[in-house]
Amino acid sequence: MKTLIEALTEIKGASKAKFDEAIEAHINLNIDVKQSDQTFRTTVSLPNGTGKSIKIAVLTNKKVEKADLVLSESDIHKLEKGEIQPGRDFDVLIVEPSFMAKMAKLGPVLGPAGVMPNPKTGTVTENVEAAVESFKKGKIEIRNEANAPIIHTVIGKVSFKDEALVENFKEILMTLKQNRPQKAKPDWIKSIYLKSTMGKAVEVSLAQE
């Protein structure tokens, strides 16, 4: 088990990929994901971003210049049929509340991909422009897997300075602690591992963070 700086040093030193690898955090939780009051889903704005360019789709009646894909009501059936796909055509979907009734049938498509709009994550909002800007600047969603008590997220890139990665990591950890599910135990964060995209996982000590 390493301190955060020791883990980052080891991960960076072992990175031999020909591309700028992401540094991922894999967080094991002491929760029962079958209980709705123990699941975890929220957003966090990373101070230094993720280093990844994300594609944002919006479903709105307004013109949103910073969005990568502007959808209209007529595009909902394209989402349903897979003609427009999460992960390929967009990474985040932001929707005006007036469209949400029509979005219900897209649950089987958007849910498994983790992009179903939700007011709790700021992806259902009247202020679509501001939401797009927030996600572009480094706002990300963190949530446990549907069938497992684990969170997978990104804290930055191997090329980031240690200080930037530390700030991002601590922002995520603080967000976890501040948003502990009501029925989860106080020690609900069991362990955290960091790794680069192609590297091995390194456990980070929680005691000193």
RODO-2510 file (C-alpha; in nm, 4 decimals, decimal comma):
residues 209
     n   res          X          Y          Z
     1     m     0,0000     0,0000     0,0000
     2     k     0,1401     0,3387    -0,1043
     3     t     0,0900     0,7014    -0,0190
     4     l    -0,0771     0,8990    -0,2961
     5     i     0,2522     1,0532    -0,4133
     6     e     0,4295     0,7160    -0,4019
     7     a     0,1517     0,5597    -0,6091
     8     l     0,1645     0,8372    -0,8690
     9     t     0,5445     0,8136    -0,8904
    10     e     0,5271     0,4375    -0,9460
    11     i     0,2517     0,4650    -1,2067
    12     k     0,4274     0,7391    -1,4025
    13     g     0,7618     0,5598    -1,3863
    14     a     0,6098     0,2412    -1,5275
    15     s     0,4179     0,4131    -1,8075
    16     k     0,5697     0,3035    -2,1395
    17     a     0,2729     0,3602    -2,3702
    18     k     0,3159     0,5701    -2,6833
    19     f     0,0140     0,7806    -2,5869
    20     d    -0,0709     0,9946    -2,2860
    21     e    -0,2371     0,7392    -2,0620
    22     a    -0,5248     0,8266    -1,8330
    23     i    -0,4790     0,7706    -1,4619
    24     e    -0,7818     0,5880    -1,3284
    25     a    -0,9177     0,5493    -0,9766
    26     h    -1,0986     0,2283    -0,8866
    27     i    -1,2847     0,2697    -0,5587
    28     n    -1,4241    -0,0319    -0,3733
    29     l    -1,7233     0,0459    -0,1521
    30     n    -1,8894    -0,1277     0,1401
    31     i    -2,2468    -0,0953     0,0120
    32     d    -2,5281    -0,3204    -0,1041
    33     v    -2,6015    -0,2041    -0,4577
    34     k    -2,9335    -0,3905    -0,4523
    35     q    -3,0592    -0,1367    -0,1985
    36     s    -3,1578     0,1924    -0,3601
    37     d    -3,0655     0,3912    -0,0477
    38     q    -2,7064     0,2630    -0,0642
    39     t    -2,6243     0,3359    -0,4267
    40     f    -2,3961     0,6253    -0,5116
    41     r    -2,4315     0,8731    -0,7965
    42     t    -2,3200     1,2335    -0,8055
    43     t    -2,0984     1,4745    -0,9947
    44     v    -1,7703     1,6413    -0,9113
    45     s    -1,5871     1,9252    -1,0821
    46     l    -1,2201     1,8342    -1,1063
    47     p    -1,0039     2,1446    -1,0466
    48     n    -0,7686     2,0465    -1,3289
    49     g    -1,0055     1,8617    -1,5593
    50     t    -0,9564     1,5075    -1,6850
    51     g    -0,7341     1,5844    -1,9812
    52     k    -0,9884     1,4150    -2,2024
    53     s    -1,2003     1,5884    -2,4630
    54     i    -1,5613     1,4857    -2,4180
    55     k    -1,8432     1,5084    -2,6674
    56     i    -2,1609     1,6594    -2,5281
    57     a    -2,5014     1,6136    -2,6856
    58     v    -2,7947     1,8345    -2,5898
    59     l    -3,1670     1,7926    -2,6421
    60     t    -3,3093     2,1416    -2,6332
    61     n    -3,5090     2,4008    -2,8203
    62     k    -3,2281     2,6514    -2,7778
    63     k    -2,9107     2,7110    -2,9740
    64     v    -2,6122     2,5866    -2,7737
    65     e    -2,2899     2,6784    -2,9483
    66     k    -2,0506     2,4826    -2,7255
    67     a    -2,2398     2,1545    -2,7603
    68     d    -2,0877     1,8944    -2,9935
    69     l    -2,4235     1,7529    -3,0989
    70     v    -2,7550     1,9385    -3,0866
    71     l    -3,0551     1,7057    -3,0953
    72     s    -3,4208     1,7804    -3,1518
    73     e    -3,7327     1,5850    -3,0604
    74     s    -3,7192     1,4100    -3,3976
    75     d    -3,3828     1,2578    -3,3015
    76     i    -3,5221     1,0630    -3,0050
    77     h    -3,6190     0,7704    -3,2292
    78     k    -3,2622     0,7686    -3,3689
    79     l    -3,1325     0,7209    -3,0141
    80     e    -3,3844     0,4440    -2,9578
    81     k    -3,2826     0,2628    -3,2787
    82     g    -2,9096     0,3082    -3,2211
    83     e    -2,8561     0,5404    -3,5145
    84     i    -2,7119     0,7863    -3,2636
    85     q    -2,5082     0,6045    -2,9989
    86     p    -2,3609     0,6978    -2,6604
    87     g    -1,9874     0,6406    -2,6496
    88     r    -1,9574     0,6849    -3,0243
    89     d    -2,1476     1,0055    -3,0948
    90     f    -2,1489     1,1577    -2,7449
    91     d    -2,0218     1,1018    -2,3901
    92     v    -2,2708     1,3181    -2,1982
    93     l    -2,6352     1,3956    -2,2765
    94     i    -2,7932     1,7103    -2,1334
    95     v    -3,1687     1,7543    -2,1688
    96     e    -3,4233     2,0252    -2,0991
    97     p    -3,6883     1,9102    -1,8461
    98     s    -3,9680     1,9436    -2,1028
    99     f    -3,8238     1,6511    -2,2991
   100     m    -3,7884     1,4072    -2,0093
   101     a    -4,1309     1,2447    -2,0485
   102     k    -4,0317     1,1421    -2,3996
   103     m    -3,6939     1,0141    -2,2772
   104     a    -3,8395     0,7444    -2,0520
   105     k    -3,8423     0,4843    -2,3297
   106     l    -3,4688     0,5362    -2,3801
   107     g    -3,3830     0,3941    -2,0382
   108     p    -3,2726     0,0541    -2,1799
   109     v    -3,0421     0,2343    -2,4263
   110     l    -2,8998     0,5170    -2,2165
   111     g    -2,9071     0,3502    -1,8740
   112     p    -2,6495     0,0751    -1,9389
   113     a    -2,4210     0,3310    -2,1031
   114     g    -2,4420     0,5517    -1,7920
   115     v    -2,5722     0,8553    -1,9778
   116     m    -2,9395     0,8655    -1,8807
   117     p    -3,0075     1,2317    -1,7944
   118     n    -3,0785     1,2957    -1,4270
   119     p    -3,1462     1,6198    -1,2359
   120     k    -2,9089     1,5015    -0,9588
   121     t    -2,6161     1,5057    -1,1980
   122     g    -2,7043     1,8347    -1,3634
   123     t    -2,7883     1,6700    -1,6937
   124     v    -3,1558     1,7693    -1,6741
   125     t    -3,1683     2,1464    -1,6536
   126     e    -3,3238     2,4587    -1,7987
   127     n    -2,9799     2,6166    -1,8213
   128     v    -2,8318     2,3837    -2,0816
   129     e    -2,5594     2,6274    -2,1835
   130     a    -2,4162     2,6477    -1,8302
   131     a    -2,4316     2,2697    -1,7915
   132     v    -2,2376     2,2176    -2,1139
   133     e    -1,9711     2,4626    -1,9982
   134     s    -1,9387     2,2866    -1,6605
   135     f    -1,8823     1,9452    -1,8181
   136     k    -1,6369     2,0908    -2,0675
   137     k    -1,4338     2,2376    -1,7805
   138     g    -1,3996     1,9079    -1,5940
   139     k    -1,7297     1,8196    -1,4309
   140     i    -1,7705     1,4419    -1,4302
   141     e    -2,0214     1,1943    -1,2990
   142     i    -1,9104     0,9333    -1,0485
   143     r    -2,1339     0,6367    -0,9745
   144     n    -2,1096     0,2778    -0,8623
   145     e    -2,1496     0,0047    -1,1190
   146     a    -2,5056    -0,1198    -1,1616
   147     n    -2,4255    -0,4631    -1,0200
   148     a    -2,1098    -0,4064    -0,8187
   149     p    -2,0024    -0,1815    -0,5269
   150     i    -1,7201    -0,0176    -0,7185
   151     i    -1,6617     0,3195    -0,8837
   152     h    -1,4378     0,3647    -1,1872
   153     t    -1,3309     0,7187    -1,2684
   154     v    -1,0423     0,9211    -1,4108
   155     i    -0,8291     1,1708    -1,2189
   156     g    -0,6209     1,2981    -1,5089
   157     k    -0,3375     1,1998    -1,7413
   158     v     0,0157     1,0689    -1,6886
   159     s     0,1410     1,4016    -1,8275
   160     f    -0,0308     1,5961    -1,5486
   161     k     0,1881     1,7373    -1,2737
   162     d     0,1619     1,5528    -0,9421
   163     e     0,0040     1,8579    -0,7805
   164     a    -0,2803     1,8580    -1,0353
   165     l    -0,3454     1,4854    -0,9905
   166     v    -0,3401     1,5214    -0,6116
   167     e    -0,5921     1,8065    -0,6281
   168     n    -0,8229     1,6048    -0,8531
   169     f    -0,7930     1,2923    -0,6378
   170     k    -0,8656     1,4806    -0,3164
   171     e    -1,1670     1,6507    -0,4756
   172     i    -1,3110     1,3091    -0,5607
   173     l    -1,2358     1,1714    -0,2141
   174     m    -1,3954     1,4741    -0,0455
   175     t    -1,7029     1,4368    -0,2663
   176     l    -1,7333     1,0712    -0,1660
   177     k    -1,7098     1,1548     0,2023
   178     q    -1,9623     1,4390     0,1769
   179     n    -2,2148     1,2302    -0,0155
   180     r    -2,2070     0,9003     0,1738
   181     p    -2,5363     0,7171     0,1138
   182     q    -2,7684     0,7436     0,4129
   183     k    -2,7672     0,3717     0,4920
   184     a    -2,3980     0,3118     0,4178
   185     k    -2,1596     0,2406     0,7055
   186     p    -1,9180     0,5163     0,8179
   187     d    -1,6243     0,3154     0,6799
   188     w    -1,7975     0,2627     0,3480
   189     i    -1,4853     0,3345     0,1385
   190     k    -1,3010     0,0019     0,1557
   191     s    -1,0057     0,0639    -0,0743
   192     i    -0,8810     0,2755    -0,3631
   193     y    -0,6503     0,1641    -0,6412
   194     l    -0,4875     0,3883    -0,8998
   195     k    -0,3574     0,2733    -1,2368
   196     s    -0,2693     0,4050    -1,5773
   197     t    -0,4652     0,2866    -1,8799
   198     m    -0,2135     0,0113    -1,9598
   199     g    -0,0481    -0,0250    -1,6195
   200     k    -0,0985    -0,2323    -1,3083
   201     a    -0,3082    -0,1185    -1,0123
   202     v    -0,1460     0,0344    -0,7057
   203     e    -0,3375     0,0514    -0,3774
   204     v    -0,3434     0,3926    -0,2096
   205     s    -0,3472     0,4202     0,1662
   206     l    -0,6639     0,5909     0,2901
   207     a    -0,5200     0,6606     0,6355
   208     q    -0,3045     0,9513     0,5296
   209     e    -0,5245     1,1093     0,2645
***
